[in-house]
Amino acid sequence: MAIAQSNSDDQKKKHLKDKIEQIRKQLLEAAIERKSLTDEKVILISQELDHHLLKFQREKRK
């Protein structure tokens, strides 16, 4: 059972890494498009990225 749990955890981490990379790209594109790091859309994407980064850090601690 431990092996199945480990595979599940690895899949979660990979999914989170992929999601983080996707959001990072969105953030970069939005910052370039809006020409501002304080634009509302840029901030919202940044907050979403922060959320997923924290989730990833919690998963790594397990």
KOLZA-369159 format. One line per 10 residues: for each residue x, y, z of N, C-alpha, C. Coordinates in steps of 0.001 Angstrom, whole numbers, padded with zeros to 6 digits. Each point is the difference from the previous one (the first is absolute). Layout:
BEGIN
X/Y/Z/X/Y/Z/X/Y/Z | ...
REM end
This chain:
BEGIN
000823/-001213/000000/-000823/001213/000000/000861/001268/000000 | 001156/-000079/000639/000881/001166/000065/000484/000402/-001382 | 000227/-000983/-000880/000457/000303/-001356/-001091/000733/-000765 | -001234/-000438/000139/-001122/000672/-000675/-000129/001432/000501 | 000163/000199/001297/-000076/001350/000571/001132/000864/-000534 | 001193/-000579/-000102/001151/000732/-000510/-000229/000427/-001445 | -000533/-000888/-000820/-000299/000337/-001396/-001041/001106/-000077 | -000999/-000077/000855/-001041/001026/000036/000595/001353/000395 | 000877/-000006/000998/000663/001237/000425/000871/000565/-001114 | 000718/-000894/-000698/000846/000438/-001116/-000844/000615/-001111
-001152/-000605/-000261/-000896/000541/-001038/-000541/001369/000403 | -000338/000154/001286/-000474/001300/000500/001072/001069/-000182 | 001238/-000358/000359/001104/000952/-000118/000242/000372/-001455 | -000046/-000990/-000885/000204/000289/-001427/-001112/000898/-000521 | -001224/-000293/000394/-001130/000831/-000429/000181/001440/000500 | 000399/000146/001256/000218/001337/000557/001139/000723/-000713 | 001084/-000717/-000301/001121/000615/-000732/-000457/000498/-001360 | -000783/-000825/-000686/-000513/000385/-001321/-000904/001223/000107 | -000866/000002/001004/-000918/001119/000217/000787/001274/000319 | 001011/-000112/000847/000832/001151/000370/000682/000573/-001238
000529/-000863/-000836/000670/000464/-001217/-000990/000700/-000932 | -001186/-000539/-000112/-001040/000607/-000842/-000368/001399/000517 | -000182/000123/001297/-000382/001289/000592/001160/000993/-000112 | 001226/-000494/000156/001178/000865/-000140/000040/000636/-001387 | -000285/-000804/-001006/-000026/000506/-001377/-001104/001043/-000167 | -001171/-000282/000574/-001116/000957/-000061/000393/001310/000662 | 000681/-000102/001135/000420/001187/000738/000967/000839/-000833 | 000967/-000646/-000593/000968/000709/-000835/-000694/000685/-001180 | -000882/-000735/-000665/-000730/000567/-001142/-000856/001194/000425 | -000686/-000133/001130/-000860/001091/000474/000828/001228/000370
001128/-000215/000658/000860/001126/000403/000539/000729/-001229 | 000375/-000750/-001028/000499/000618/-001229/-001126/000734/-000720 | -001139/-000655/-000103/-001154/000592/-000696/-000485/001268/000690 | -000103/-000053/001323/-000528/001138/000765/001063/001044/000309 | 001274/-000362/-000211/001132/000901/000281/-000017/000538/001429 | -000455/-000872/000914/-000091/000418/001392/-000057/-001230/000903 | 000747/000056/001088/-000079/-001071/000985/-001107/000253/001014 | -000579/001182/-000039/-001049/000342/000962/-001391/-000015/-000630 | -000085/-000421/-001254/-001292/-000127/-000658/-000823/-001069/000720 | -001301/000210/000101/-000872/-000914/000743/000096/-001433/-000512
000011/-000177/-001313/000085/-001353/-000573/001325/-000659/000374 | 001085/000747/-000054/001328/-000528/000338/000028/-000421/001474 | -000572/000808/000848/-000034/-000311/001438/-000819/-001254/000259 | -001143/-000127/-000665/-000836/-001191/000188/000727/-001274/-000425 | 000683/000067/-001120/000762/-001170/-000464/001137/-000298/000967 | 000658/001032/000492/001078/-000169/000964/-000500/-000666/001281 | -001166/000392/000454/-000585/-000600/001199/-000352/-001469/-000237 | -000488/-000297/-001192/-000303/-001397/-000340/001294/-000824/-000003 | 001060/000571/-000546/001292/-000684/-000011/000484/-000233/001428 | -000107/000997/000847/000389/-000144/001412/-000741/-001158/000653
-001297/-000077/-000255/-000844/-001059/000568/000526/-001383/-000399 | 000298/-000167/-001275/000471/-001296/-000480/001419/-000307/000477 | 000828/001011/000135/001343/-000216/000537/-000056/-000484/001452 | -000905/000574/000773/-000166/-000442/001391/-000499/-001441/000059 | -000942/-000338/-000873/-000491/-001382/-000056/001142/-000956/-000322 | 000852/000395/-000944/001127/-000840/-000377/000966/-000179/001172 | 000286/001073/000712/000896/-000090/001147/-000564/-000925/001065 | -001304/000060/000231/-000630/-000895/000979/000116/-001459/-000446 | -000177/-000252/-001292/000110/-001361/-000516/001431/-000531/000155 | 000984/000848/-000185/001400/-000429/000122/000333/-000413/001422
-000651/000583/000971/000286/-000296/001413/-000519/-001372/000415 | -000934/-000537/-000754/-000607/-001289/000371/000996/-001132/-000126
REM end
